[in-house]
Amino acid sequence: MIHGLSERRDFPRAGKIKIGERILSKNDREIPSKLDYFKFVPIDESLQEDWLNLYGPEPKSIPVVLPSDDPGEAFPQELRRWGGNNKIQCHGDNRTAQERTEGGWQQIPCNENCPHRQATVNDKGYEKAASCKPEGTLRVILPELPTLGTFELKAAMLSIIRINSSLALIRGSCSRLMGIPLTLSLVPVTGPKGAIYVYHLDAAISYQQLMESPKTTALPESKATNGKEPPYDRFLKRCAEIKAGLGEEGYYLALENLGLQHAR
C-alpha cells in the first residue's frame, strides 16, 4: 500500500444521466431545455437497448446503488463558475477557491461576498442569475445494467440538500452507503418561476430491513426484458468469466482496486 495514493478512488465512468438537453431556438441558436425525466447518455451505446427495455424512453424513477461508503466520493460538491467555452473558471468550497487565470490556477478567497455569486440586473431591468452556483455530482451504479461503471448526474442546490439528507439518514441507519438498493426519482417542486424537478433518493427496502442490513445486501430481482436474458444476469455471467480468467484472488483484488465490494 502507498499512503496517500492507494486509498484514492477514481471510479470508471460509464456515462451520464441528464435532466436537461440543448435544443434549437427559433433563431437556430442552441438553448438549454429542462426535462421531467431521466435522459440516458452512456459511453457504450449498446447499453441504450437495455435501458429502454428496463425503464422505457422517459423514466422518472430508476434503481441505483452507490459506489462508495464515503459521501465525498459518491456525491462530491463544490461551488463552480463556468465559462462560455464550457470550462470551469473557478471552483471552491465557500472558504477558498481555485480561479483560472492567464498564468494558471490561483487560490482566492471564496465566500458569499464574491461578485460572481450575486444576481445582477441589466439595463433593461432583467435579472441575471449568479454565475457561480453550488453543484453536486452524484455517482451511481445501475445494478440492472451489465457494467460496473458509474453514471454521473449533476445536482443543483435543492437536489444537493435532499440527497445529503437522504445519505445522512441511510448512513445513520446502517452505517454504510455502498451496495444498499436505492431508488432515484424526479419529483416536482413548485418555485417562484413555476415547477422544477429535483432528485429524491430513497431506500428500495423497508427501514427495518435497512436497520438489519448485512454488509452486502441482495439487490432486487431483475425485470424480464422482452424474453431476453436480463442485463443483471448477463452482468453476473460476465463477472464469472472475469473471475475464471483472473483467478479468485486476482478477481477480488481487481474489485478492491476499483473501490467495490463483492461477497466471497
Buried (B, 14 or more C-beta within 10 A) or exposed (E): EEEEEEEEEEBEEBBBBBBEEEEEEEEEEEEEEEBEBBBBBBEEEEBEEBBBBBBEEEBBBBBBBBBBBBBEBBBEBBBBBBEEEEEBBBBBEEEEBBBBEEEEEEEEEBEEEBEBBEEEEEEEEEEEEBBBBBBBBBBBBBBBBBBBBBBBBBBBEBBBBBBBEBBEBBBEBBEBBBBBBBBBBBBEEEEEEEEBBBBBBEBBBEEEBBEEBEEBBEBBEBEEBEEEEBBBBBBEEEBEEBBEEEEEEEBBEBBEEBBBBBEE
